[in-house]
Amino acid sequence: MGTSMAAISATVSSFTANPITEFRSQVLWALVVGVILAFILGFAMGANDVANAFGTSVGSGVITLKWAYVLATIFETLGALLVGCSSWLLIATFARLPVSATHSIAGATVGFGLVAMGGKGIHWMKIVGIIASWFVSPILSGLVSSILYIIVDFSVLRRSNPFLSGLIALPIFYWFCIAFNVFAVSYQGSKLLHLSNIPLWVSITISCVIATICAVAIHFIVVPYLKKSAEGKSLCQLMN
């Protein structure tokens, strides 16, 4: 996804030297149409992607179907306001095709660049990086998933008390997950938010601090709640 966003930013930057103010009024209709299509995108993403986002959470019993509807309504609407590839997503949804919204945006940007400036409007090496990610990502995903499963299987599932082992490991897993995501956002991030100016050591420090705070909160708030909830359910089962 980072490669796709870089390609989009690089392609758009090639147009910034043009006098945009001269034809701004002529493309006002595009803004109006874009806003309308953004709302349509909310419907398309809700039908196409909501199962990917909340299927495992509902299936594992972490959240109820009602809360999945509420959360999906909020965050899918936010997604509709941020991207505008609704037409392709609608077509893919009706055709029952799993698609990538990120690659849809990248493809639309490439098409716009070809129409406006021809081959010179495209940073082809960025496109090569995107295509390469189609082959590298499945391999890396399978490798990382296998390693994570082996770790969870050895540290939790094969213990004498998997539930207690899971509660002990929960803050650790949260720490790594949050640290990785914060680092991915903060290091060489959005130039608009000036995240690209943050040094490497600052990004690592911020990631570790935020991850530690969240892990401590999980350990002292979430873990006792889960333990108490499990004990209550066990007591009810014994009484019945």
The 8 nearest C-alpha neighbors of each residue, nearest first, counted from 0:
[[1, 3, 2, 4, 101, 102, 129, 5],
 [0, 2, 4, 3, 5, 6, 188, 183],
 [3, 1, 5, 0, 4, 129, 6, 128],
 [4, 2, 0, 6, 5, 1, 129, 105],
 [3, 5, 7, 1, 6, 2, 8, 0],
 [6, 4, 2, 8, 3, 7, 9, 1],
 [7, 5, 3, 9, 125, 4, 8, 10],
 [6, 8, 4, 10, 5, 9, 105, 11],
 [9, 7, 5, 11, 10, 6, 12, 4],
 [10, 8, 6, 12, 7, 11, 5, 13],
 [11, 9, 7, 12, 8, 13, 121, 6],
 [10, 12, 8, 13, 9, 14, 7, 15],
 [11, 13, 9, 15, 14, 10, 8, 16],
 [14, 12, 11, 10, 15, 120, 9, 16],
 [13, 15, 12, 16, 11, 17, 10, 120],
 [16, 14, 12, 17, 13, 11, 19, 18],
 [15, 17, 14, 18, 13, 12, 19, 11],
 [16, 18, 15, 19, 14, 13, 20, 21],
 [19, 17, 20, 21, 16, 15, 22, 14],
 [20, 18, 21, 17, 22, 23, 15, 16],
 [19, 21, 23, 18, 22, 24, 17, 25],
 [22, 20, 19, 23, 18, 24, 25, 17],
 [21, 23, 25, 24, 20, 19, 26, 18],
 [24, 22, 20, 25, 26, 21, 19, 27],
 [25, 23, 27, 22, 26, 21, 20, 28],
 [24, 26, 22, 23, 27, 28, 21, 29],
 [27, 25, 28, 29, 24, 23, 22, 30],
 [28, 26, 30, 29, 24, 25, 31, 23],
 [27, 29, 31, 26, 30, 32, 25, 33],
 [30, 28, 32, 26, 27, 31, 33, 34],
 [29, 31, 33, 27, 28, 32, 34, 26],
 [32, 30, 28, 34, 33, 29, 35, 27],
 [31, 33, 29, 35, 34, 30, 28, 36],
 [34, 32, 30, 36, 31, 35, 29, 37],
 [33, 35, 37, 31, 32, 36, 30, 38],
 [36, 34, 32, 37, 33, 38, 31, 39],
 [37, 35, 39, 33, 38, 34, 85, 40],
 [38, 36, 79, 40, 83, 34, 35, 39],
 [37, 39, 41, 40, 36, 35, 79, 34],
 [40, 38, 36, 41, 42, 37, 85, 43],
 [39, 41, 85, 43, 37, 79, 38, 42],
 [42, 40, 79, 76, 38, 39, 44, 43],
 [41, 43, 45, 40, 39, 44, 46, 38],
 [44, 42, 40, 89, 46, 45, 41, 88],
 [45, 43, 47, 48, 41, 46, 42, 40],
 [44, 46, 42, 49, 43, 47, 48, 41],
 [45, 47, 43, 44, 48, 42, 49, 92],
 [48, 46, 44, 92, 45, 43, 49, 97],
 [49, 47, 44, 51, 50, 45, 46, 52],
 [48, 50, 52, 45, 51, 53, 47, 46],
 [49, 51, 54, 53, 52, 48, 47, 46],
 [52, 50, 48, 49, 54, 53, 55, 47],
 [51, 53, 49, 50, 54, 48, 55, 56],
 [52, 54, 56, 50, 55, 51, 57, 49],
 [55, 53, 50, 57, 56, 51, 58, 52],
 [54, 56, 58, 57, 53, 59, 52, 51],
 [57, 55, 53, 61, 59, 54, 58, 62],
 [58, 56, 60, 62, 54, 59, 55, 63],
 [57, 59, 55, 60, 56, 54, 61, 53],
 [60, 58, 56, 57, 61, 55, 62, 54],
 [59, 61, 57, 62, 58, 56, 63, 55],
 [62, 60, 56, 59, 57, 63, 58, 55],
 [63, 61, 57, 60, 56, 66, 64, 67],
 [62, 64, 65, 66, 57, 67, 60, 61],
 [63, 65, 67, 66, 57, 68, 62, 69],
 [66, 64, 68, 63, 67, 69, 62, 70],
 [67, 65, 69, 68, 63, 64, 70, 62],
 [66, 68, 64, 70, 65, 69, 71, 63],
 [69, 67, 71, 65, 66, 70, 72, 64],
 [70, 68, 66, 72, 67, 71, 73, 65],
 [71, 69, 67, 73, 72, 68, 66, 74],
 [70, 72, 68, 74, 75, 73, 69, 67],
 [73, 71, 69, 70, 75, 74, 76, 68],
 [74, 72, 70, 76, 71, 75, 77, 69],
 [73, 75, 77, 76, 71, 72, 70, 78],
 [74, 76, 78, 77, 71, 72, 73, 41],
 [77, 75, 79, 41, 78, 74, 73, 72],
 [78, 76, 74, 80, 75, 79, 73, 81],
 [77, 79, 75, 81, 76, 80, 74, 82],
 [80, 78, 41, 37, 76, 40, 77, 81],
 [79, 81, 77, 78, 37, 82, 76, 38],
 [82, 80, 78, 79, 77, 83, 37, 76],
 [83, 81, 79, 80, 84, 78, 37, 40],
 [82, 84, 37, 85, 36, 33, 40, 79],
 [85, 83, 86, 87, 82, 104, 88, 103],
 [84, 86, 40, 88, 83, 87, 39, 36],
 [87, 85, 89, 88, 84, 90, 40, 36],
 [88, 86, 90, 89, 85, 84, 91, 103],
 [87, 89, 91, 85, 90, 86, 43, 92],
 [88, 90, 92, 43, 86, 87, 91, 85],
 [91, 89, 87, 93, 92, 88, 94, 86],
 [92, 90, 96, 94, 88, 89, 93, 95],
 [91, 93, 95, 89, 94, 90, 47, 88],
 [92, 94, 90, 95, 91, 89, 96, 88],
 [93, 95, 91, 92, 96, 90, 89, 97],
 [96, 94, 92, 93, 91, 97, 47, 90],
 [95, 97, 91, 94, 92, 98, 93, 47],
 [98, 96, 95, 91, 99, 47, 92, 48],
 [99, 97, 96, 100, 91, 88, 103, 102],
 [98, 100, 101, 102, 103, 97, 88, 104],
 [99, 101, 103, 102, 104, 98, 84, 88],
 [102, 100, 104, 103, 99, 105, 0, 3],
 [101, 103, 105, 104, 99, 100, 106, 3],
 [102, 104, 100, 106, 101, 105, 107, 99],
 [103, 105, 107, 101, 102, 106, 108, 100],
 [106, 104, 102, 108, 103, 107, 7, 3],
 [107, 105, 109, 103, 108, 104, 102, 110],
 [106, 108, 110, 104, 109, 105, 103, 111],
 [109, 107, 111, 105, 106, 110, 104, 112],
 [110, 108, 112, 106, 111, 107, 113, 105],
 [111, 109, 107, 113, 112, 108, 106, 114],
 [110, 112, 108, 114, 109, 113, 115, 107],
 [111, 113, 120, 109, 115, 110, 114, 116],
 [114, 112, 117, 110, 111, 116, 115, 118],
 [113, 115, 111, 112, 117, 116, 110, 109],
 [114, 116, 112, 113, 111, 117, 120, 110],
 [117, 115, 120, 113, 112, 114, 119, 118],
 [118, 116, 113, 119, 120, 114, 115, 112],
 [117, 119, 120, 113, 121, 116, 112, 123],
 [120, 118, 117, 121, 116, 122, 113, 112],
 [119, 121, 116, 112, 118, 117, 113, 10],
 [122, 120, 119, 123, 118, 10, 112, 109],
 [123, 121, 125, 124, 10, 126, 120, 9],
 [122, 124, 126, 125, 121, 127, 118, 128],
 [123, 125, 127, 126, 122, 128, 129, 121],
 [126, 124, 128, 6, 123, 127, 122, 129],
 [125, 127, 123, 129, 128, 124, 130, 122],
 [126, 128, 124, 130, 125, 129, 131, 123],
 [129, 127, 125, 131, 126, 130, 132, 124],
 [128, 130, 126, 132, 131, 127, 2, 3],
 [131, 129, 127, 132, 133, 128, 126, 134],
 [132, 130, 128, 133, 129, 134, 127, 135],
 [131, 133, 135, 129, 134, 130, 136, 128],
 [134, 132, 131, 130, 136, 135, 129, 137],
 [135, 133, 132, 131, 136, 137, 138, 130],
 [134, 136, 132, 138, 137, 133, 139, 131],
 [135, 137, 139, 132, 138, 134, 140, 133],
 [138, 136, 140, 139, 135, 141, 134, 133],
 [139, 137, 141, 135, 136, 140, 142, 134],
 [138, 140, 142, 136, 141, 137, 143, 135],
 [141, 139, 137, 143, 142, 138, 136, 144],
 [140, 142, 144, 138, 139, 143, 137, 145],
 [141, 143, 139, 145, 140, 144, 138, 146],
 [142, 144, 146, 140, 145, 141, 139, 147],
 [145, 143, 141, 147, 146, 142, 140, 148],
 [146, 144, 148, 142, 143, 147, 141, 149],
 [145, 147, 143, 149, 148, 144, 150, 142],
 [148, 146, 150, 144, 149, 145, 143, 151],
 [147, 149, 151, 145, 150, 146, 152, 144],
 [148, 150, 152, 146, 147, 151, 153, 145],
 [149, 151, 147, 153, 148, 152, 154, 146],
 [152, 150, 148, 154, 155, 153, 149, 147],
 [151, 153, 156, 149, 150, 155, 154, 148],
 [152, 154, 150, 151, 157, 155, 149, 156],
 [153, 155, 151, 152, 150, 156, 158, 157],
 [156, 154, 161, 164, 151, 165, 158, 152],
 [155, 157, 152, 161, 158, 153, 154, 151],
 [158, 156, 153, 155, 152, 159, 154, 161],
 [157, 159, 161, 160, 155, 156, 154, 164],
 [158, 160, 161, 157, 156, 164, 155, 163],
 [159, 161, 158, 162, 163, 164, 155, 157],
 [162, 160, 164, 155, 156, 158, 163, 165],
 [161, 163, 165, 164, 160, 166, 155, 156],
 [162, 164, 166, 165, 161, 160, 167, 155],
 [165, 163, 161, 167, 155, 166, 162, 168],
 [164, 166, 162, 168, 163, 167, 155, 169],
 [165, 167, 163, 169, 164, 168, 222, 162],
 [166, 168, 164, 165, 169, 163, 170, 171],
 [167, 169, 165, 171, 166, 170, 164, 172],
 [168, 170, 166, 172, 171, 167, 165, 173],
 [171, 169, 214, 173, 172, 217, 218, 168],
 [172, 170, 174, 168, 173, 169, 175, 214],
 [171, 173, 169, 175, 174, 170, 176, 168],
 [172, 174, 170, 176, 171, 175, 177, 214],
 [175, 173, 210, 171, 214, 172, 177, 176],
 [174, 176, 178, 172, 173, 177, 179, 171],
 [175, 177, 173, 179, 174, 178, 172, 180],
 [176, 178, 180, 210, 179, 174, 175, 173],
 [179, 177, 206, 210, 175, 181, 180, 176],
 [178, 180, 182, 176, 177, 181, 175, 183],
 [181, 179, 183, 177, 182, 178, 184, 176],
 [180, 182, 184, 178, 206, 183, 179, 177],
 [181, 183, 185, 179, 184, 180, 206, 186],
 [184, 182, 180, 181, 185, 186, 179, 188],
 [185, 183, 181, 182, 188, 186, 180, 187],
 [184, 186, 182, 188, 194, 183, 202, 181],
 [187, 185, 188, 202, 182, 183, 184, 197],
 [188, 186, 195, 194, 185, 189, 196, 197],
 [189, 187, 194, 195, 185, 186, 184, 190],
 [188, 190, 191, 194, 192, 195, 193, 187],
 [189, 191, 193, 195, 192, 194, 188, 196],
 [190, 192, 189, 193, 194, 195, 188, 196],
 [191, 193, 190, 194, 189, 188, 195, 196],
 [194, 192, 190, 195, 191, 196, 189, 197],
 [195, 193, 188, 189, 196, 192, 197, 185],
 [194, 196, 187, 188, 190, 193, 197, 189],
 [197, 195, 194, 193, 198, 187, 190, 186],
 [196, 198, 194, 195, 201, 186, 202, 199],
 [199, 197, 201, 200, 196, 202, 186, 195],
 [198, 200, 202, 201, 203, 186, 197, 187],
 [201, 199, 203, 202, 198, 204, 197, 205],
 [200, 202, 204, 198, 203, 199, 205, 197],
 [203, 201, 205, 199, 200, 204, 186, 185],
 [202, 204, 200, 206, 201, 205, 207, 199],
 [205, 203, 201, 207, 206, 202, 200, 208],
 [206, 204, 202, 208, 207, 203, 201, 209],
 [207, 205, 178, 203, 181, 209, 182, 204],
 [206, 208, 210, 204, 205, 209, 178, 211],
 [207, 209, 211, 205, 210, 206, 204, 212],
 [210, 208, 212, 206, 211, 207, 205, 213],
 [209, 211, 174, 178, 207, 213, 177, 208],
 [212, 210, 214, 208, 213, 209, 207, 215],
 [211, 213, 209, 215, 210, 214, 208, 216],
 [212, 214, 216, 210, 211, 215, 217, 209],
 [215, 213, 170, 217, 211, 174, 216, 212],
 [216, 214, 218, 212, 217, 213, 211, 219],
 [215, 217, 213, 219, 214, 218, 220, 212],
 [216, 218, 221, 214, 220, 215, 219, 170],
 [219, 217, 215, 222, 216, 170, 220, 214],
 [218, 220, 216, 217, 215, 222, 221, 223],
 [221, 219, 217, 216, 222, 223, 218, 224],
 [220, 222, 217, 224, 223, 225, 218, 219],
 [221, 223, 225, 218, 224, 220, 166, 217],
 [224, 222, 226, 225, 221, 220, 227, 219],
 [223, 225, 221, 227, 222, 226, 228, 220],
 [226, 224, 228, 222, 227, 223, 229, 221],
 [225, 227, 223, 229, 224, 228, 222, 230],
 [228, 226, 230, 224, 229, 225, 223, 231],
 [227, 229, 225, 231, 226, 230, 224, 232],
 [230, 228, 232, 226, 231, 227, 225, 233],
 [229, 231, 233, 227, 232, 228, 234, 226],
 [232, 230, 228, 234, 229, 233, 227, 235],
 [231, 233, 235, 229, 234, 230, 236, 228],
 [234, 232, 230, 236, 231, 235, 229, 237],
 [235, 233, 237, 231, 232, 236, 230, 238],
 [236, 234, 232, 238, 237, 233, 239, 231],
 [235, 237, 233, 239, 234, 238, 232, 231],
 [236, 238, 234, 239, 235, 233, 232, 231],
 [239, 237, 235, 236, 234, 233, 232, 231],
 [238, 236, 237, 235, 234, 233, 232, 231]]
